[in-house]
Amino acid sequence: MENGLSERTPQIIAAEINSIKDQTGKMLLYSAIEIGRRLTEAKSVVNHGEWLKWLEDSVSYSKSTAENLMRLSEEYGSKLPADYQDSANSQTFGNLGYSQAVILLGIPEDERAKFMAENDVENMSARELQQAVKERDQALGKSADLQKTVDTQSGAITEITAERDSLKEKAAGFQEALKINQSTIKSLQQQVTTARTTDASEEKVAALEKDLKAARALVTANKVAFQLESMSKGFEVLLTELSKLAAADPETHEKYKHAVNELVRKVTEKL
C-alpha cells in the first residue's frame, strides 16, 4: 500500500489497540509493546490538546497507563521485535505480564536479565515482585554504604601510613645526626682529657668543656624535638579517632576521653 502511512488515522490505530486488548485476557509484554507502539504513533497524529480525550474515548486508557505502555514499548521493544517467538529474548521477557514489566522498569536495563535469572519473576505476583525489587534496592544501598565506609577507612589508613613513613624517615635522619653528634662528643671528651694531662691552660680546658656541654645539650634537644613531633602527630590522630568514636559509641568515647585527660594531667604535673 503506497499511501499506507497517510491512511493510518487515529480511528484505525484505536481499532488495532482494542483488537489486541480483546485477544488477550492477560496483557503479556508482547501485547503491551504492540499497544505502546501504536499509542506512540497515535500521539503523533492526534490533534494538539486532544490526546487525553482520545485516550479516554477511543481506548479507555488513563494518561498514566498510556505512558507506562509507551515506555514499555521503548524499553522492551528492541528485545521483543515483531518476530519475538524466534527471538532469544522471548524466553526471558516474552511471558512477562504488563504489571510485572512495569515494576521491572525500576531496575536498570542492563541488570534486568540478571535479576530475572535470579528470581522466578514470571510466577511472582505484582506485590511479591515489588518486594523483591525493594529488597534488591535496599541491599544495593547497604552495599554502597559499606563501600563508602571502606573507602573512608582506606583513606584514613593511607594517611596514617604516610605519617608513619614520614616518621620513619625522620627517625632515620635523627639517628644519623645522633651518630654524628655522639662522634663529636667523643672527640671533645678526648680533647678535654688530653688538655688536662698535658698541662694545657685553664682557658683552653674551659673552652673545650663548654663545647662538650653544648654538644651534649644539642643531642638532648634533638631527642626532645623528635619525640615531641612524634607525640604531636600521634595526638592529632588520637583526637581524630576520638571524634569519630563519639558518634559511633558515646560510652566508649567517654571512657577513652577520660583516659586521655588523665594522661595530659599527669604530663602537665611533671613539666
C-alpha positions in Angstrom: 0.0 0.0 0.0 1.8 3.1 -1.2 -0.1 5.5 0.9 -0.4 3.3 3.9 1.2 5.8 6.3 -1.1 8.6 5.3 -4.2 6.4 5.8 -3.4 5.4 9.4 -5.8 7.6 11.2 -6.4 7.8 15.0 -9.5 5.7 14.5 -7.7 2.9 12.7 -5.0 2.9 15.4 -7.6 2.8 18.2 -9.3 -0.2 16.5 -6.0 -2.1 16.4 -5.3 -1.3 20.0 -8.8 -2.5 21.1 -8.4 -5.6 18.9 -5.1 -6.5 20.7 -6.8 -5.9 24.1 -9.7 -8.2 23.2 -7.4 -11.0 22.1 -5.6 -11.3 25.4 -7.3 -11.7 28.7 -4.0 -11.1 30.5 -1.9 -8.5 28.8 1.5 -10.1 28.2 4.5 -7.9 27.5 4.4 -8.5 23.8 0.8 -7.2 23.6 1.8 -4.2 25.8 4.7 -3.4 23.4 2.4 -3.6 20.4 -0.1 -1.3 22.1 2.7 1.0 23.3 4.0 1.3 19.7 0.5 2.3 18.5 -0.1 4.7 21.3 3.2 6.4 20.4 2.1 6.6 16.8 -1.3 7.9 17.8 0.1 10.6 20.0 2.0 11.9 17.0 -1.2 12.2 14.8 -3.9 13.2 17.3 -4.7 16.9 17.2 -2.9 19.0 19.7 -4.8 19.2 23.0 -7.0 16.2 22.2 -4.6 13.4 23.4 -6.2 12.8 26.8 -9.8 12.8 25.4 -8.8 10.4 22.6 -7.3 8.1 25.2 -10.5 8.0 27.3 -13.0 7.9 24.4 -11.1 5.6 22.0 -9.1 3.1 24.0 -10.3 3.7 27.6 -6.8 4.4 29.0 -5.7 6.8 31.6 -2.8 9.1 31.0 -0.5 7.1 33.4 -1.4 3.8 31.8 -0.8 5.1 28.4 2.6 6.5 29.5 3.5 3.1 31.0 2.6 1.3 27.8 4.6 3.7 25.7 7.6 3.3 28.0 7.3 -0.5 27.9 7.4 -0.3 24.1 10.5 1.9 24.2 12.3 -0.1 26.9 11.4 -3.7 25.7 10.6 -3.2 22.1 14.1 -3.8 20.8 14.2 -7.0 22.9 10.9 -8.4 21.6 10.6 -7.5 17.9 7.7 -8.5 15.7 9.1 -12.0 15.3 9.5 -12.3 19.1 8.7 -16.0 19.1 12.0 -16.7 17.3 13.9 -14.2 19.5 16.5 -15.4 22.0 15.0 -12.9 24.5 11.5 -14.4 24.2 12.3 -17.0 26.9 13.5 -14.2 29.3 10.9 -11.5 28.6 8.1 -13.0 26.4 5.9 -14.3 29.2 6.0 -11.2 31.4 2.7 -9.6 32.2 2.0 -5.9 32.0 2.3 -5.2 35.7 5.5 -7.3 36.0 7.1 -5.4 33.1 6.2 -2.0 34.6 7.7 -3.0 38.0 10.9 -4.2 36.3 11.3 -0.7 34.8 12.6 0.2 38.3 15.7 -1.9 37.6 18.4 -0.6 35.2 18.1 -2.1 31.7 21.5 -3.8 31.8 20.6 -5.6 35.1 17.1 -6.8 34.4 18.0 -10.1 32.7 20.3 -11.0 35.6 17.6 -10.1 38.1 15.1 -12.3 36.3 17.5 -15.1 36.1 18.0 -14.9 39.9 14.2 -14.6 40.7 11.2 -16.5 39.5 9.7 -13.3 38.2 7.2 -15.0 35.8 5.4 -16.7 38.7 5.6 -13.8 41.1 2.5 -11.6 41.9 2.9 -7.9 41.5 3.3 -7.5 45.2 5.9 -10.2 45.5 7.9 -8.7 42.6 7.7 -5.2 44.1 9.0 -6.6 47.4 11.9 -8.4 45.6 12.8 -5.1 43.8 12.6 -3.2 47.1 14.9 -5.7 48.8 17.3 -5.5 45.9 17.5 -1.7 46.2 18.0 -2.0 50.0 20.8 -4.5 49.5 22.5 -2.2 47.0 22.1 0.7 49.3 23.8 -1.1 52.1 26.5 -2.2 49.8 27.0 1.4 48.7 27.2 2.5 52.3 29.6 -0.3 53.1 31.8 0.7 50.2 31.7 4.3 51.3 32.9 3.2 54.8 35.6 1.1 53.3 36.8 4.0 51.1 36.8 6.3 54.1 38.7 3.9 56.2 41.1 3.2 53.3 41.8 6.9 53.1 42.4 7.1 56.8 44.8 4.1 56.7 46.6 5.7 53.7 47.0 8.9 55.7 48.3 7.1 58.8 50.6 5.0 56.7 52.0 8.2 55.1 52.5 9.7 58.6 54.2 6.5 59.7 56.6 6.5 56.7 57.4 10.2 57.3 58.2 9.5 60.9 60.4 6.6 59.9 62.3 8.8 57.5 62.7 11.5 60.2 63.8 8.8 62.7 66.4 7.6 60.3 67.6 11.2 59.8 67.6 11.7 63.6 69.7 8.5 64.2 72.2 9.7 61.6 72.5 13.1 63.2 72.8 11.5 66.6 75.7 9.4 65.5 77.5 12.5 64.2 76.8 14.4 67.5 78.0 11.4 69.6 81.1 11.2 67.5 81.6 15.0 68.1 81.1 14.4 71.9 83.6 11.6 71.9 86.2 13.7 70.1 85.6 16.6 72.6 85.9 14.3 75.6 89.3 13.1 74.3 90.4 16.6 73.7 89.4 17.6 77.3 91.3 14.6 78.7 94.4 15.4 76.6 94.3 19.0 77.6 94.1 18.1 81.3 97.0 15.7 81.1 99.3 18.0 79.1 99.1 21.0 81.4 97.0 23.0 78.9 95.9 26.4 80.1 92.7 26.7 82.1 91.2 28.8 79.4 91.6 26.1 76.8 90.2 23.4 79.1 87.3 25.6 80.0 86.6 26.3 76.3 86.7 22.6 75.5 84.4 21.7 78.4 82.0 24.4 77.2 81.9 22.9 73.7 81.4 19.5 75.2 78.5 20.7 77.3 76.9 22.4 74.3 77.3 19.2 72.2 75.6 17.1 74.9 72.8 19.7 75.2 72.3 19.6 71.4 71.9 15.8 71.5 69.3 16.1 74.2 67.4 18.9 72.5 67.3 16.9 69.3 65.8 13.9 71.1 63.2 16.1 72.7 62.3 17.7 69.4 61.9 14.3 67.7 59.8 12.9 70.5 57.7 16.0 70.7 56.9 15.9 66.9 56.1 12.2 67.1 53.8 12.7 70.1 52.1 15.7 68.3 51.4 13.7 65.2 50.1 10.8 67.3 48.0 13.1 69.4 46.4 14.5 66.3 45.5 11.0 65.1 44.2 10.2 68.6 41.9 13.2 68.7 40.5 12.5 65.2 39.7 8.9 66.0 38.1 10.0 69.3 35.8 12.4 67.5 34.7 9.5 65.2 34.2 7.3 68.3 31.9 9.9 69.9 29.3 9.4 67.2 29.7 5.6 66.9 30.0 4.7 70.6 29.4 7.5 73.1 30.0 5.3 76.1 33.4 4.0 74.9 34.3 7.6 73.8 33.8 8.9 77.3 36.0 6.1 78.7 38.9 7.0 76.4 38.3 10.7 76.7 38.7 10.4 80.5 41.9 8.3 80.0 43.4 11.0 77.6 42.6 13.8 80.0 44.2 11.9 82.9 47.3 11.4 80.8 47.5 15.1 79.9 47.1 16.0 83.6 49.9 13.7 84.7 52.2 15.0 82.0 51.4 18.6 82.9 52.2 18.0 86.6 55.7 16.6 85.7 56.7 19.6 83.5 
